[in-house]
Amino acid sequence: MFYTTSKNIFLLFFGFLYFNSIAQHLVTERNSGADFPIVSSAETATVMYDENDDSLIGIAANLFIDDVERVTGKRLNAVNKPGKNKNVIVIGSVEKSSLLQELVKNKKLDVTTLKGQWDGYYVTVVHKPFKGVSQALVIAGSNKRGAAYGALELSKQMGVSPLYWWGDVPVAKKKEVFVKNNLVMADAPKVKYRGIFINDEAPALSGWVQENYGKFNHEFYVKVFELILRNKGNYLWPAMWGRAFNDDDPVNPVLADKWGIVMGTSHHEPMQRAQTEWKRYGTGAWDYNKNEKELKAFWKKGIENMGNHESLVTIAMRGDGDEPMTEGTATELLERIVKDQREIIAEVTGKPAEETPQVWALYKEVQDYYDKGMRVPDDVTLLLADDNWGNIRKLPSLTEKKRKGGYGIYYHFDYVGGPRNYKWINTNNIARVYEQMHLAYEYDVKRIWIVNVGDIKPMEFPISFFLDYAWNPEKWTPDNLRDYYTEWAAAQFGSEYAEEIGAIIRDYGQISARRKPELVDSRTYSLTHYDEALRVVDEYKNLLHKAEGINLKLPDVYKDAYFQLVLHPVMATENLHRMYVAVALNHKYATENDSRANKYADMAKDLFKKDSAISYQYNKKLANGKWNHFMDQTHIGYKSWFDPKNDIMPEVTYVDTKMAAQPFTENTVTEKSSKIVATMDGELAFYEKNGYVSINAEHYTKANNTNGIEWKVIPDIGRTNSGITPFPVTASEQVPGDNSPYVAYDFYTYEDGTVNVGAYFSPTLNFHNTETGLRYAVSIDDEKPQIVGINGGDTGRIWNMWVANNIIVKDTSHKISKPGKHTVKIWMVDPGVVLQNIVINFGELEKSYLTPPETRVIKE
């Protein structure tokens, strides 16, 4: 900042005010008369940076120059010192840029807002910065990445999507581009390390890399580095299925450091060495008790290879091939391993071990070591994990002592393992990602957020959200989360259809997350109970109709991006569900010896073939075959957790038409009716239908917000609707009853007797490892609330059902003394519980996958 006028003093205050907040929108196509011209009809600015600054500064400057050319068709010149151009764009880090240091020395720029910031940036316009220069657009970073983020944020505001290459998102052309003179932009991340893990990368990514690069070399990884940087990430676990980042191409780690990417290795690859390197060079067993000398030498080489490259060193040990190290918990052995590894780090680096960032991943059985008392030095980051299905397993207590190394989360968008692999297509509902990562952030897990993204494509949308949310978890809330879909769609496809496209992405994310495609089969959805299977198919059909309608309206230049980011996942999953329902109808009619069985058998076969055709369109036709192999992953015919080698057509049965029974018309169910419905008072109430009452949790009659607790609706988090949860998620335990927090739902019955109240919850885990698990309470009318734990004790096999069905259902029994109006209350006991549905059942409810449609009346 500069100090020549009172206006500039105001700007200084303004900069402080907005630092660490939402990035300001600075770019405009219209010049107010005083705005800074990047490109105008009269001139173009010159980019200036100190060639002795960090290498990333030059990379960022050239990315920015490329982006300006993409937008305007004009290429900016780059120089290292002031010249004749009156308008310059200065990019640099406050640590090393002599240009910025000169501006600070001459009191033209104040960078105090960057002091102590990690990856922060500050953008402003400075008048008469150097002799002969009228004005400078200054992009200052607290470090090398901060400067790059500032430059690329301007690129994004000009219209260059972070997915311009990975998603073929076109750049909207502009004749002129200016930066508003009277605003500043300052921002920095709330989470320190924000990254992705390339994993499970065969056959899709590996086939594509082999075809385009030959191997996982630096030409491939530069594309990954750029993607991470443009999404304001800074951390990478590289591909590891038979790959070794440092060994496959020695240029890989060199360029990672130049691009400002902090490198790590996965949860079971300690000391900066890939598992594949042990297979190539290791001698003897991967067993510290039997082979300590060889393992120490192997790990020492990893730290030597790391050199001065910015890294996060994974420590401790798991078994070879991502398996448990031993049977049971060998705490003493693992503590010795960690001690020896830190001695190696100190010896090789010549610095105390605590000066090299380290991480201990509490993944799967490794968490048992921590739960049973094992501890590592305070400077080591404890990387907590989800259950591989997006449900966080453990969070630190709010009362425990702060760790110098803090905590991180290892999350999953893709997984190979039980109960089934899921790696074919994106089925991640970001409402759930938000809810779980919000828990993490509020419980002070802020050092590392890393997510397993599988093949990168087709996870573009959830990757965008995860890294955006990691940058500023305070920006997105239940109240504005739906805006994210619209804003993201606008950034890729322009504003004209952004709301409709955002809604398609949102609806797809919700319904596809109900059950992973690899777990869906002909028995998943009920054909008989409220036409569940046909209703699900209709949902997909309607969504596809909307998606195809937008596709017809979009200009051709957007078609490739739209197909891969929006249309393809809807088309592919709609076809898959129609195929399985056709198989189900074939089985139904074949059992009845009905000739309609043959029609559905033929339909199922046609849809199975169409699945291949849709994949072919993605692989061979999309962007002229640019993304060939990304839809090679099999996804039909799973019998166990592991995928089949090829998609397998589900079995269908044909009947002899000569012997077939004549088609018949099924009798429709006669619904019970009651005059009670007509007597409902108020605007909203629920009524008994065929022996049950079905309620979506968001449609409460009353929310009792008390004791500093507020019930919040998290939109679209449920399998069929939104969910409701008490905020803040760090609230203390509540005793249900009297005026404690609850949500109430009025409903009407026309019978009395014993009823079951089924409460449907998101499959949140017992993240504090308590005996009871997370709890809620339930009551009808004036009865004493029953307290129920949803996830305590030994979950064992039931966990498979929770994640496969993406729901936890808890049942309680109650008495209703008379027909008429009643109230069911769900009381808060513990925070972190997300209620989706309530089903009150008199015993006549048929089994189905989803809850019945709401039995709700809105009085006019």
Secondary structure, DSSP 8 states (H G I E B T S, - for coil): ---SSHHHHHHHHHHHHHTTSS----EESS--SSSEEEE-SS-B-EEE--TTS-HHHHHHHHHHHHHHHHHHS---EEESS--S-SEEEEEEETTT-HHHHHHHHTTS---GGGTT-SS-EEEEEEES-STT--EEEEEEESSHHHHHHHHHHHHHHHT--TTTTTS-------S-EEE-TT--EEE--SSSEEEEEE-S-TTHHHHHHHHHHSSS-HHHHHHHHHHHHHTT--EEE---SS--HHHH-THHHHHHHHTT-EE---TT--TT--HHHHHHH--S-S-HHHHHHHHHHHHHHHHHHHTTS-B-EE-S--BTTTB-SSSS--HHHHHHHHHHHHHHHHHHHSS-GGGS-EEEE--TTHHHHHHTT----TTSEEEEEB-SSS-B-----TTS---SS-EEEEEESSB-SSS--B-SS----HHHHHHHHHHHHHTT--SEEEEEEETSTT-HHHHHHHHHHHH-TTT--TTTHHHHHHHHHHHHH-STTHHHHHHHHHHHHHHHTTS-GGG--TTSS-SSGGGHHHHHHHHHHHHHHHHHHHHHHS-GGGHHHHIIIIIHHHHHHHHHHHHHHHHHHHHHHHHTTBTHHHHHHHHHHHHHHHHHHHHHIIIIIGGGGTTTTTT----S--SSSS--SS----------TTT-B-------------TTGGG--SSEEEE-BTTEEEEETT--SEEE--TT-EEEEETT-SSSS-EEEEE-TT------STTS-EEEEEEEES--EEEEEEEEE-----TT--SS-SEEEEEETTS--EEEESS-S--TTHHHHHHHHT-EEEEEEEEE-SSEEEEEEEEESSTT--EEEEEEESS-----SS-----EEE--
